Amino acid sequence: MEAGSINESVHGALWTIRELYTYPNEYMYWTVHIVVYPFLTGLVAGAFVLSSMYHVFGKEQLKPVAKFSLVFSLALLIMAPVPLLFHLTQPFRSINIMLTPHFYSAIAAFTLVYLTYMAIVMSEIWFVFRPFIVKNALEKTGLMGLIYKVMTLGSYDVSETALHTDEKIIKVLAAVGIPAAAFLHGYVGFIFGSVKTVPLWKTPLMPFIFLMSAIISGVAICIITYTVGMSLTRKFICGASIRSMAKVLSMFLIIAFMLEGIDIVFHAYTAEEFWGILSELLFQRFAFKMIVIQWVCGMILPMILLFIPNVSILRAFISACLVIIGVFMMRWDVVIGGQSMSRSFAGFLNYKLPILPTSIEAFREGLFAVIILLVAPFVLLFIFNKVLPVFTEVFTEEECKLSEGK
């Protein structure tokens, strides 16, 4: 069936191109926003885990990035569900998830986890920055003084006993937040893995694949943003902190690579009736995207760069950039690639991303909307940084060397 015969009034017809033997009612219903959505939620989980490694496990080298990654996690968390609202044809109905909850629904469960996780992150940020908030509430006047006074929530006690209690609460919140962050993103893989009609998605490994890729993408974006932020503010970048983040990235990168490899080997070994068209999709039509960009550029090259001794800031930065590209392509390959096979197992559906905003639908589901969604977390981070500075926690060269020896 050719693309010209598609009814343009059908949702999905604008960006779906058919090839060979497909059913009349088949379209690419999940578009680029369903690529961006798990990508952003993955960054949230990875950034929070990085912050928790200092507060829970006492990784002293990560002290300069702990506050930054925590606030960055909040900025990403706020924007995480927005791609879904862009994608929905009736976004205002999304409130029904909370008004009429259905606890057997993964989406409904996500809403509860999302709100719980939001409360954990905001509470931890408040306790971490409480001494700074109280100090500014007492010193500043005008609008900023009012903002800080509201943020104190009436608590001005910064005695040694109170701060010691705050540290205990921060540790508990960080510990509780780790499984919450894992569930927040693992459920996305659960949804994909439970779709029986899409062979590429139907695997119990999918939640773990999504979770590991989430952690590496979150750590990678923190390396990139922290390095750029510290450079723009002209502050000393501690090599020990970067190397510590790079070490975390390399460890989870190995796990992510193994899980994705096992998944492909499992599909090939079982060789079910769909393996013929699936192998054509993966190793011919999506070969460049999956093998070259996702695996070689996004995993193998970063692992090589990170395993060479004495990782430099530049090498860690390049590795992080490659990982981000690879994880985004992994999301693309899973979401778009999974829908590319026709239910007939004899044809393909090709996705064409709307570039020019020729209509509201083309803008909402097109490139410009994606750019807005990906840039928005950095805008929020910039705004948050004006109220709660996240690039002020720095090591001197002596402190950096001392932390590296620990």
Backbone torsions as a table, in degrees:
resi	resn	phi	psi	omega
1	MET	NA	131.3	-175.7
2	GLU	-89.3	160.0	-177.9
3	ALA	-63.4	-29.2	-177.0
4	GLY	-66.2	-19.5	-178.4
5	SER	-89.1	0.0	-176.3
6	ILE	-76.7	136.3	175.1
7	ASN	-72.8	114.4	-173.6
8	GLU	-69.4	-12.7	179.5
9	SER	-80.4	-12.8	-179.0
10	VAL	-76.7	134.4	177.0
11	HIS	-63.9	122.4	-177.7
12	GLY	108.8	-18.0	-178.6
13	ALA	-69.2	-25.8	-177.1
14	LEU	-63.5	-34.0	-174.5
15	TRP	-119.3	9.1	-179.5
16	THR	-101.8	127.8	175.1
17	ILE	-119.3	124.7	-175.9
18	ARG	-95.5	151.8	-179.2
19	GLU	-146.6	133.6	-179.9
20	LEU	64.2	-136.7	-168.0
21	TYR	-99.3	105.5	178.3
22	THR	-128.1	157.4	178.6
23	TYR	-78.5	152.1	-175.7
24	PRO	-61.7	-29.4	-175.8
25	ASN	-98.0	17.2	-179.1
26	GLU	-94.3	127.4	176.8
27	TYR	-143.3	165.3	172.0
28	MET	-81.9	90.9	-176.7
29	TYR	-79.3	-37.2	179.5
30	TRP	-93.0	114.6	-171.5
31	THR	-103.4	-159.0	-174.8
32	VAL	-62.6	-26.1	179.1
33	HIS	-67.6	-28.1	175.7
34	ILE	-79.1	-9.0	168.4
35	VAL	-84.1	-46.1	-177.3
36	VAL	-67.4	-36.5	-176.7
37	TYR	-58.9	-55.9	178.1
38	PRO	-67.7	-24.8	176.9
39	PHE	-64.6	-46.0	180.0
40	LEU	-68.8	-42.0	178.9
41	THR	-64.5	-31.6	176.2
42	GLY	-66.2	-40.8	177.2
43	LEU	-61.8	-38.2	178.1
44	VAL	-58.4	-52.7	-176.3
45	ALA	-62.1	-44.7	-178.3
46	GLY	-64.8	-41.6	179.8
47	ALA	-65.1	-40.5	-179.4
48	PHE	-68.8	-40.4	178.7
49	VAL	-60.6	-39.2	179.3
50	LEU	-63.3	-42.3	177.2
51	SER	-64.9	-40.2	-177.4
52	SER	-68.6	-24.2	179.8
53	MET	-65.9	-25.0	174.0
54	TYR	-83.9	-48.9	-174.3
55	HIS	-70.3	-34.2	-176.5
56	VAL	-95.2	-46.0	-173.0
57	PHE	-100.8	-1.5	173.6
58	GLY	67.3	32.9	176.4
59	LYS	-72.7	96.9	-173.5
60	GLU	-61.1	-31.7	-179.8
61	GLN	-64.5	-21.8	-178.3
62	LEU	-92.8	4.0	-179.3
63	LYS	-57.0	-43.6	-179.0
64	PRO	-64.6	-22.1	-176.5
65	VAL	-105.3	-1.7	-174.8
66	ALA	-64.5	-50.1	-179.9
67	LYS	-65.9	-42.3	-179.9
68	PHE	-59.8	-50.0	-176.7
69	SER	-66.3	-30.4	178.9
70	LEU	-68.8	-47.4	179.0
71	VAL	-68.7	-37.5	177.4
72	PHE	-63.2	-36.4	176.9
73	SER	-61.0	-39.0	178.1
74	LEU	-66.0	-42.7	178.5
75	ALA	-60.3	-42.1	178.2
76	LEU	-69.2	-37.3	-178.1
77	LEU	-64.3	-39.2	179.3
78	ILE	-61.9	-37.9	-176.4
79	MET	-87.7	-11.9	-173.6
80	ALA	-56.1	-46.3	-177.9
81	PRO	-82.6	-7.9	-175.3
82	VAL	-62.1	-38.9	176.3
83	PRO	-55.9	-34.8	177.7
84	LEU	-65.1	-39.8	178.9
85	LEU	-67.3	-35.8	174.3
86	PHE	-62.6	-38.2	-173.8
87	HIS	-77.7	-32.0	-176.3
88	LEU	-66.5	136.5	175.5
89	THR	-74.7	-23.4	176.4
90	GLN	-128.2	73.1	-173.8
91	PRO	-63.1	-26.8	-177.9
92	PHE	-70.3	-15.3	177.4
93	ARG	-77.6	-9.7	-178.0
94	SER	-62.2	-24.2	179.1
95	ILE	-64.0	-20.1	179.9
96	ASN	-64.3	-23.3	177.6
97	ILE	-59.5	-37.3	-179.6
98	MET	-88.8	-31.6	-178.8
99	LEU	-75.8	-36.7	179.6
100	THR	-128.7	70.9	-174.3
101	PRO	-65.6	141.9	176.3
102	HIS	-123.3	104.7	-168.0
103	PHE	-75.7	-4.7	173.3
104	TYR	-91.3	-1.8	-179.7
105	SER	-93.8	131.8	178.1
106	ALA	-65.3	-35.3	179.4
107	ILE	-66.2	-42.2	177.6
108	ALA	-63.9	-40.3	177.4
109	ALA	-63.6	-37.6	178.1
110	PHE	-59.8	-40.8	-178.4
111	THR	-61.2	-43.3	179.0
112	LEU	-65.6	-44.2	179.3
113	VAL	-65.4	-40.3	-179.7
114	TYR	-61.1	-48.1	-179.3
115	LEU	-66.6	-38.5	177.2
116	THR	-64.3	-44.8	-179.7
117	TYR	-65.3	-38.9	176.4
118	MET	-59.6	-43.1	178.9
119	ALA	-63.6	-39.7	179.4
120	ILE	-64.3	-47.6	-177.7
121	VAL	-64.0	-46.3	-178.8
122	MET	-65.6	-37.5	177.8
123	SER	-65.7	-44.0	-179.8
124	GLU	-64.3	-41.2	177.4
125	ILE	-60.3	-41.9	-178.8
126	TRP	-62.9	-44.4	-179.9
127	PHE	-68.6	-37.9	-179.8
128	VAL	-65.3	-41.5	-176.3
129	PHE	-95.9	5.5	-174.0
130	ARG	-58.0	-45.2	177.1
131	PRO	-59.1	-39.9	178.5
132	PHE	-66.1	-41.1	-179.7
133	ILE	-63.9	-45.6	-179.6
134	VAL	-63.6	-43.4	179.9
135	LYS	-58.3	-46.4	-178.9
136	ASN	-72.6	-31.2	177.0
137	ALA	-64.5	-33.4	-179.9
138	LEU	-82.5	-27.4	-173.5
139	GLU	-98.4	-37.2	-173.5
140	LYS	-87.0	155.0	177.2
141	THR	-124.9	178.5	178.0
142	GLY	73.9	-152.2	-176.1
143	LEU	-63.7	-45.5	-179.1
144	MET	-64.2	-37.9	177.1
145	GLY	-62.5	-40.2	177.9
146	LEU	-64.8	-41.5	179.4
147	ILE	-60.4	-46.4	-179.6
148	TYR	-67.4	-34.8	177.8
149	LYS	-64.3	-40.3	177.0
150	VAL	-65.5	-39.0	-177.7
151	MET	-69.5	-21.4	177.6
152	THR	-67.9	-22.3	-176.9
153	LEU	56.8	28.7	177.7
154	GLY	82.1	3.6	-178.3
155	SER	-103.0	110.2	-178.9
156	TYR	-113.6	4.5	-177.0
157	ASP	-77.6	112.3	177.7
158	VAL	-121.8	32.6	177.0
159	SER	-68.6	166.3	-178.4
160	GLU	-60.3	-39.0	179.0
161	THR	-65.1	-42.8	-179.8
162	ALA	-65.2	-41.6	-179.8
163	LEU	-68.1	-35.4	176.6
164	HIS	-64.9	-38.9	175.6
165	THR	-64.5	-40.6	177.7
166	ASP	-59.0	-41.4	-179.7
167	GLU	-63.0	-39.1	177.8
168	LYS	-64.9	-42.6	180.0
169	ILE	-65.5	-40.2	178.7
170	ILE	-60.2	-42.9	-179.5
171	LYS	-63.9	-40.5	178.9
172	VAL	-66.3	-45.3	-179.8
173	LEU	-62.5	-41.6	179.1
174	ALA	-64.5	-39.5	179.5
175	ALA	-67.2	-42.7	178.3
176	VAL	-68.8	-32.6	-178.1
177	GLY	-69.3	-25.4	-178.9
178	ILE	-63.0	-53.8	176.6
179	PRO	-64.8	-31.4	176.9
180	ALA	-65.0	-41.0	177.4
181	ALA	-65.6	-39.2	178.7
182	ALA	-64.5	-42.8	179.6
183	PHE	-68.7	-35.8	-179.2
184	LEU	-56.5	-41.8	-178.9
185	HIS	-96.6	-30.1	179.8
186	GLY	-62.3	-29.4	-179.5
187	TYR	-66.6	-28.6	178.0
188	VAL	-62.5	-46.3	175.6
189	GLY	-64.2	-32.8	177.0
190	PHE	-62.3	-42.7	179.8
191	ILE	-62.2	-46.6	179.0
192	PHE	-64.3	-44.4	-176.9
193	GLY	-66.7	-19.3	-178.2
194	SER	-93.5	-1.5	178.6
195	VAL	-81.9	104.2	-172.6
196	LYS	-72.5	-24.2	-173.6
197	THR	-84.7	-3.3	179.0
198	VAL	-116.0	105.0	-173.7
199	PRO	-58.4	-37.5	-177.9
200	LEU	-64.6	-29.5	-176.5
201	TRP	-89.7	-26.7	-169.1
202	LYS	-75.6	84.1	177.1
203	THR	-154.8	138.2	178.7
204	PRO	-67.7	-12.4	179.0
205	LEU	-78.4	-14.0	-172.7
206	MET	-57.0	-44.1	177.6
207	PRO	-59.4	-38.5	-178.4
208	PHE	-74.1	-35.6	176.1
209	ILE	-62.3	-45.7	179.6
210	PHE	-65.2	-38.9	-177.8
211	LEU	-67.0	-45.2	-179.5
212	MET	-66.1	-41.2	177.4
213	SER	-66.6	-29.5	176.8
214	ALA	-65.4	-45.1	-178.2
215	ILE	-64.5	-45.1	-178.7
216	ILE	-66.7	-35.6	179.1
217	SER	-70.0	-38.7	179.0
218	GLY	-65.7	-44.1	177.4
219	VAL	-64.3	-41.3	-179.0
220	ALA	-63.4	-44.6	-178.9
221	ILE	-67.8	-30.2	176.3
222	CYS	-68.4	-40.2	176.2
223	ILE	-59.8	-47.0	-178.2
224	ILE	-64.4	-52.2	-174.8
225	THR	-67.7	-40.1	179.6
226	TYR	-65.4	-43.5	179.7
227	THR	-62.9	-45.3	179.4
228	VAL	-66.5	-44.0	-179.3
229	GLY	-62.2	-44.7	179.0
230	MET	-67.7	-34.5	177.7
231	SER	-67.2	-41.1	-179.5
232	LEU	-68.1	-33.3	178.3
233	THR	-88.1	0.9	175.9
234	ARG	56.8	49.1	177.9
235	LYS	-115.0	158.3	-177.1
236	PHE	-67.2	127.0	177.4
237	ILE	-96.1	116.8	-178.4
238	CYS	-75.3	118.9	179.1
239	GLY	-62.7	-30.7	179.6
240	ALA	-65.0	-38.9	178.3
241	SER	-65.8	-43.8	178.8
242	ILE	-63.9	-43.1	-179.9
243	ARG	-66.6	-34.1	177.3
244	SER	-66.2	-42.9	176.3
245	MET	-64.7	-39.4	179.4
246	ALA	-64.3	-35.1	178.1
247	LYS	-66.4	-43.9	176.3
248	VAL	-60.5	-43.8	179.9
249	LEU	-60.4	-44.7	-177.6
250	SER	-65.2	-38.0	-179.4
251	MET	-64.8	-48.5	-179.8
252	PHE	-72.7	-24.4	177.5
253	LEU	-64.7	-39.6	178.1
254	ILE	-62.4	-45.8	-179.2
255	ILE	-62.9	-44.3	-179.7
256	ALA	-61.8	-42.5	-180.0
257	PHE	-64.3	-41.9	179.8
258	MET	-64.5	-43.7	-178.4
259	LEU	-63.9	-43.8	179.8
260	GLU	-66.1	-38.5	177.6
261	GLY	-65.2	-43.0	178.3
262	ILE	-61.2	-38.9	-179.4
263	ASP	-61.3	-46.0	179.9
264	ILE	-66.1	-42.9	179.5
265	VAL	-62.4	-38.8	179.1
266	PHE	-62.4	-45.9	177.8
267	HIS	-60.5	-42.2	-178.8
268	ALA	-68.0	-38.3	-177.2
269	TYR	-70.4	-43.7	179.8
270	THR	-69.5	-31.5	174.5
271	ALA	45.0	56.2	177.6
272	GLU	-71.5	-178.9	-171.2
273	GLU	-62.3	-20.8	-178.8
274	PHE	-90.9	-2.2	-173.3
275	TRP	-63.7	-32.0	-179.8
276	GLY	-59.2	-51.0	-179.1
277	ILE	-75.3	-31.6	178.5
278	LEU	-66.8	-42.8	178.3
279	SER	-64.9	-36.3	175.9
280	GLU	-64.4	-39.3	179.3
281	LEU	-65.1	-48.0	-174.1
282	LEU	-73.3	-42.6	-170.1
283	PHE	-103.1	0.2	175.1
284	GLN	-125.2	-64.5	-174.7
285	ARG	-71.8	-39.0	-179.8
286	PHE	-106.9	17.5	-174.3
287	ALA	-61.1	-46.6	-178.8
288	PHE	-65.5	-43.7	-178.8
289	LYS	-65.0	-44.6	-173.4
290	MET	-83.9	-53.2	-174.2
291	ILE	-74.2	-48.7	-174.6
292	VAL	-78.2	-55.7	-173.6
293	ILE	-78.7	-51.1	-174.4
294	GLN	-71.3	-47.6	-174.9
295	TRP	-89.7	-55.8	-175.5
296	VAL	-67.8	-56.4	-177.2
297	CYS	-75.5	-36.7	-174.1
298	GLY	-88.1	-15.8	-177.3
299	MET	-131.8	-54.6	-173.1
300	ILE	-67.3	-48.6	179.3
301	LEU	-61.9	-46.1	176.3
302	PRO	-59.5	-38.5	178.9
303	MET	-63.7	-40.9	177.9
304	ILE	-62.7	-46.3	-178.8
305	LEU	-64.2	-37.3	-176.6
306	LEU	-80.8	-24.2	-179.1
307	PHE	-86.8	-10.9	172.5
308	ILE	-69.8	130.8	-175.6
309	PRO	-57.8	158.5	177.9
310	ASN	56.9	63.6	-179.6
311	VAL	-63.9	125.5	178.0
312	SER	-89.0	167.0	178.5
313	ILE	-63.4	-41.4	-179.9
314	LEU	-64.1	-42.5	-179.3
315	ARG	-66.8	-39.1	176.8
316	ALA	-65.2	-39.3	179.9
317	PHE	-64.5	-45.4	179.3
318	ILE	-64.1	-43.1	178.8
319	SER	-60.5	-42.1	-179.8
320	ALA	-64.1	-40.7	177.8
321	CYS	-61.9	-42.8	178.9
322	LEU	-64.3	-39.7	179.8
323	VAL	-63.9	-42.9	179.5
324	ILE	-60.8	-44.2	177.8
325	ILE	-62.2	-43.3	-178.8
326	GLY	-65.7	-40.0	-179.5
327	VAL	-69.0	-42.0	177.7
328	PHE	-61.5	-40.0	178.2
329	MET	-68.0	-33.4	176.4
330	MET	-62.4	-43.2	176.7
331	ARG	-61.1	-41.7	179.2
332	TRP	-63.0	-47.0	-177.8
333	ASP	-62.7	-38.5	-179.6
334	VAL	-70.7	-51.6	-173.9
335	VAL	-72.1	-53.9	-177.6
336	ILE	-75.4	-42.8	179.7
337	GLY	-63.2	-38.6	-179.7
338	GLY	-63.2	-31.1	180.0
339	GLN	-89.8	-5.8	-174.4
340	SER	-73.7	-22.3	-179.9
341	MET	-85.5	129.4	175.9
342	SER	-70.0	151.4	176.7
343	ARG	-63.8	-17.4	177.8
344	SER	-76.6	-11.9	-174.6
345	PHE	58.7	25.1	-179.5
346	ALA	-134.9	-0.7	-178.7
347	GLY	-144.0	176.5	-176.6
348	PHE	-133.2	152.1	171.7
349	LEU	-115.2	119.3	-179.4
350	ASN	-100.8	140.1	-176.3
351	TYR	-100.2	132.4	177.4
352	LYS	-120.0	109.5	-178.6
353	LEU	-68.0	122.2	176.0
354	PRO	-62.6	123.3	-178.0
355	ILE	-94.8	-57.4	-178.2
356	LEU	-84.8	133.6	-180.0
357	PRO	-79.3	69.6	-177.9
358	THR	-74.5	-13.0	177.7
359	SER	-153.3	170.5	178.2
360	ILE	-61.3	-40.8	178.8
361	GLU	-63.2	-42.2	-179.8
362	ALA	-67.4	-34.2	177.1
363	PHE	-71.7	-45.5	-176.1
364	ARG	-64.0	-34.0	-177.3
365	GLU	-108.0	13.0	-172.4
366	GLY	-108.8	-167.8	-173.7
367	LEU	-64.4	-40.3	-176.4
368	PHE	-63.9	-39.5	177.8
369	ALA	-64.8	-38.7	178.7
370	VAL	-63.1	-44.5	179.1
371	ILE	-60.1	-43.7	178.6
372	ILE	-59.2	-44.7	-177.0
373	LEU	-66.6	-36.5	-178.0
374	LEU	-79.0	-27.4	-179.7
375	VAL	-84.5	-31.0	-174.0
376	ALA	-53.6	-42.8	179.7
377	PRO	-59.8	-34.9	179.5
378	PHE	-71.8	-33.0	174.6
379	VAL	-65.5	-43.9	177.6
380	LEU	-62.7	-40.6	177.9
381	LEU	-61.4	-41.1	177.8
382	PHE	-61.1	-42.6	179.3
383	ILE	-67.6	-45.4	179.2
384	PHE	-60.9	-37.4	-178.4
385	ASN	-63.5	-25.2	177.8
386	LYS	-71.1	-28.1	-179.5
387	VAL	-97.2	-45.5	179.6
388	LEU	-121.7	88.7	-176.1
389	PRO	-57.9	126.3	-176.4
390	VAL	-107.1	-6.2	-179.6
391	PHE	-108.0	21.0	-179.3
392	THR	-94.1	-19.6	-179.6
393	GLU	-81.9	97.7	-175.7
394	VAL	-129.5	154.3	172.4
395	PHE	-97.0	144.9	166.5
396	THR	-77.7	170.8	179.8
397	GLU	-60.1	-38.8	-179.9
398	GLU	-66.8	-44.3	178.7
399	GLU	-65.1	-35.8	178.6
400	CYS	-63.6	-45.4	178.6
401	LYS	-65.2	-37.7	179.6
402	LEU	-65.7	-41.4	-179.8
403	SER	-67.9	-32.1	-179.3
404	GLU	-69.4	-27.2	179.5
405	GLY	-80.2	-11.2	-178.2
406	LYS	-80.8	NA	NA
